[in-house]
Amino acid sequence: MNQLYDTIGGNYDGTRRPDPFWAKQIRHRLGSVGSIVNIGAGTGSYEPKVKKIIAVEPSLTMIKQRSLNAAPAVQAIAEALPFRDESFSVAISVLSSHHWRSRSTAFQEIGRVATQKAVFVTWDPGHDGFWLTQDYFPEIVEIDRRIFPPVSEFEHAFGRVGVFPLLIPHDCIDGFLGAYWRRPYAYLNKEVREGMSTFAKLSKPADGLARLHADLESGEWLRKHCNLLQETVLDLGYRIVVANVA
């Protein structure tokens, strides 16, 4: 993961800002906690303001973009957390677990350092995707279904877990893959795409981009997806998984 984000993460803080709607949903699932470890923390999106919080991030490029007000960060990986047993009450991971080389090892580490629960923001690989992946980049769904953990993997590691839909607002300011579901022209912007790790893995993104550009210019995209313009939020398969580790 660190090599990928060392490559694509140069302007990450410009395109991947915490969205207030998402932040509210995540804070609700975190509840009242005393201390947090944020694993795969990136530039610090969705880090709650608590007295004790430590960020773990493997990419030095990402760490350098963290603001002075962000939580202190250590350069480390999820599979080898540099903390003593039971150092935190809660662990959080926001769209990072699919980058871990060994999730089983990372889950064990989370269970070792956290005492109450772990909160994961992830994507359900059983979801069908949306128009971008269905019509223009089917390779994205193929990739994501291989790398994102199914709910059963969390259950195997932690037992019964809570799974909650994480809806995406139409004006989402956190530029992850599904953020622009109602703003299709954004996907033609190279700077926007550079904030999405999946695009860096595509073999021939130019083909899909050319088809999208043509459909937008001809009005074909609007003809097929005009119903989306009436929606304010959408479920694209993003989920909050809450696991008890006590």
Secondary structure, DSSP 8 states (H G I E B T S, - for coil): -HHHHHHHGGGHHHHB---HHHHHHHHHHH-S-SEEEEET-TT-TT----SEEEEE-S-HHHHHTS-TTS--EE---GGG--S-TT-EEEEEEES-GGG-S-HHHHHHHHHHHEEEEEEEEEE-TTS---HIIIII-HHHHHHHHHHS--HHHHHHHHSSEEEEE--EETT--B-STTTTTT-GGGGG-HHHHTT-GGGGG-S-HHHHHHHHHHHHHHTHHHHHHGGGGG-SEE--SEEEEEEE--
